[in-house]
Amino acid sequence: MTAQTIQIDLPSPDATAKLANRIGMFLTPGDCLLLDGIIGAGKTHFARSLIQSQMAIHEDVPSPTFTLVQTYDLPRSELWHADLYRLSSLDEIEELGLVSAFETAVCLIEWPDRLAELTPASALRISLALDHVNHDGRIATLRWTDPRWDPLMKQILT
């Protein structure tokens, strides 16, 4: 499969939240988003915005930095938000139950490089980078190979 890529300028945290909300509307069980970027690039802000957009009530969405995984029962599916920064082996990822969640839940994975060969082939990779011209802004690069993401990308670009 050929890799597809689009780049989106996000001039503010609100623009990042709106992108997360739009993507969240299309997610179904088995979908996985891989959130790349340096510390402070907006991965957790993106994930929180997406999760809150899917919740019936807007409650606090904590970062899973120390718990490693936060799970949410949403109206359409279970959602797993994982921060793999502190993990050092694939065994730890398997112990969390993440591999099973890839098949049954929506998964948002921060620091996906830790997944190595456990990375789902159908995942949508969202890389967030600081915008060095607009210091409040970010640049999102979305990459995918699975044609399942094509209709979503058309919606985002319109």
SVG drawing of the C-alpha trace seen along z (x, -y; Angstrom):
<svg xmlns="http://www.w3.org/2000/svg" viewBox="-24 -34 38 44">
<polyline fill="none" stroke="black" stroke-width="0.4" points="0.0,0.0 1.2,-3.5 1.6,-5.9 -0.5,-9.1 0.5,-12.3 -1.2,-15.6 0.0,-18.6 -2.3,-20.9 -1.3,-24.3 -2.9,-24.7 -2.5,-28.3 -3.8,-27.9 -4.6,-25.4 -8.2,-25.8 -7.4,-24.8 -5.7,-21.7 -8.8,-20.9 -11.1,-21.3 -9.0,-18.9 -9.1,-16.4 -12.9,-16.8 -13.3,-16.3 -11.2,-13.1 -13.0,-11.8 -16.4,-12.0 -15.2,-9.3 -13.5,-6.8 -14.8,-3.3 -13.5,-0.3 -10.2,1.0 -9.0,-2.5 -5.6,-3.6 -4.1,-7.1 -0.3,-7.3 0.6,-10.7 4.2,-11.7 6.0,-14.8 8.5,-16.2 7.5,-17.0 5.3,-20.1 4.2,-19.6 0.5,-19.1 0.0,-15.4 -1.8,-15.3 -3.9,-18.4 -4.9,-16.7 -5.9,-13.5 -7.8,-15.4 -9.7,-17.4 -10.6,-14.2 -11.7,-12.4 -13.7,-15.3 -15.5,-15.7 -16.7,-12.1 -17.9,-12.2 -21.5,-12.7 -20.4,-15.0 -17.2,-17.0 -15.1,-15.7 -11.4,-16.1 -9.2,-14.0 -6.0,-13.3 -2.7,-12.6 -1.7,-8.9 2.0,-9.8 2.1,-8.0 -0.8,-5.6 0.4,-4.6 -3.2,-4.0 -6.5,-5.7 -9.7,-4.0 -13.0,-5.7 -16.4,-4.1 -17.8,-6.2 -21.2,-6.0 -19.8,-4.2 -16.9,-2.3 -14.2,-2.0 -11.3,-4.4 -7.8,-3.8 -5.4,-6.7 -1.8,-5.4 1.4,-7.3 4.3,-4.9 7.1,-7.4 8.2,-5.5 8.1,-2.0 11.2,-0.2 10.1,3.2 7.5,4.8 6.6,7.1 5.4,4.1 3.1,3.1 1.6,6.6 1.1,6.6 -1.0,3.4 -3.4,5.3 -2.8,2.8 -2.5,5.3 -6.0,6.6 -7.3,3.1 -6.1,2.4 -8.8,4.8 -11.7,3.8 -11.3,0.1 -10.3,-3.2 -6.7,-3.7 -4.7,-7.0 -1.1,-6.3 1.5,-8.9 5.2,-7.9 4.2,-5.2 7.9,-4.5 7.9,-2.3 5.4,0.1 8.1,1.2 6.8,4.3 3.5,4.2 2.5,1.0 -0.9,1.6 -0.4,1.4 -3.7,-0.3 -3.0,-3.1 -3.2,-6.8 0.0,-8.6 -0.4,-12.2 2.9,-14.0 2.7,-17.4 5.5,-19.9 6.0,-23.4 5.4,-26.2 8.5,-28.3 6.9,-31.3 3.6,-31.3 4.7,-30.2 1.1,-29.3 0.7,-27.2 1.5,-23.6 1.9,-21.8 0.2,-18.4 1.4,-15.8 -1.0,-13.0 0.3,-9.7 -1.6,-6.6 -1.5,-3.6 -4.9,-2.0 -7.5,-3.2 -10.0,-3.3 -8.6,-6.8 -9.2,-8.3 -12.8,-9.4 -11.8,-11.0 -9.0,-12.9 -11.3,-14.2 -13.7,-15.5 -10.9,-17.2 -9.6,-18.9 -13.0,-20.4"/>
</svg>
